Amino acid sequence: MRLINKDDPPPFTLLNADGKASTLLVCDHASPTTPRTMENIGLDQSIFKQHVALDIGAENVTRILSEKLDAAAVLAGYSRLLIDVNRQPGDVSSIPEKSDTTIIPGNQKLSEEQRLARVENFFWPYHQTISKTLALLWRRGPVPALISIHSFTPSLGGNKRYWDIGVLWNRDPRLALPLLEKLKAIGNGRYYIGDNEPYSGREFGYTLDIHAGAVGLPNCAIEIRQDLIDTHDGAQYWANTFADILRELLANSNLQRVERF
């Protein structure tokens, strides 16, 4: 079942494919887009400007960081409300019937054929591009790192989230722990930095765990509170900040090898 027509955007964007850095940036929730034929899956257009539809500001940070680090980047082309590309297909959270307090009419009582169509149209093209790009970097050498850029809403379910930045990681500490230390030193401890907050990297995340963790590539996810990067100036500041830190960390030879934890 074809869901993307020729007048719709592609399911992914590949930036700076020839970048010299041995690092791949990814942004799972970059876009609020839906195909025209899916009629916004029954939602008002205003919903697609909110955090339930995309990680606000994350695309801008990824684009700027890609340029600053001279690193390739892959951006998902469609809204997480169609299918969350950071979830295992088939998981109940993969195609959500409700997100935060928003009921999603177009996701109710989908047939198996409709679910598979979303996986084929939106999920696999994005992940196949990540796989191909990582393979090219790996063959070129040294061993690449995978960094996923996200943002989080300042309030969820009525609960305020006081963190400014979070670093998510599972078993491999090589990139995450030095990054946490560098971030905590910014502005003499001015910012609240979360270690596996406001989400936990110990929980399965498809993109990092499948593409990097399972094969021993250094990796982590960066979570930035949305109100810090919802303007161009905010995105520019944090992209520059992360570029300065990551440029130093990624030069460490300890990251330039496969290790399984």
Secondary structure, DSSP 8 states (H G I E B T S, - for coil): -----TTS--SEEEE-TT-SSSEEEEETT------GGGGGGG--GGGGGSTTTS-TTHHHHHHHHHHHHT-EEEEE-S-TTT--TTS-TTSTTTS-SEETTEE-GGGTT--HHHHHHHIIIIIHHHHHHHHHHHHHHHHHSS--EEEEEEEE-SEETTEE---SEEEE-SS--TTHHHHHHHHHTGGGTTS-EEES-SS-TTS--HHHHHHTGGGT--EEEEEEEHHHHSSHHHHHHHHHHHHHHHHHHTT-GGGSS----
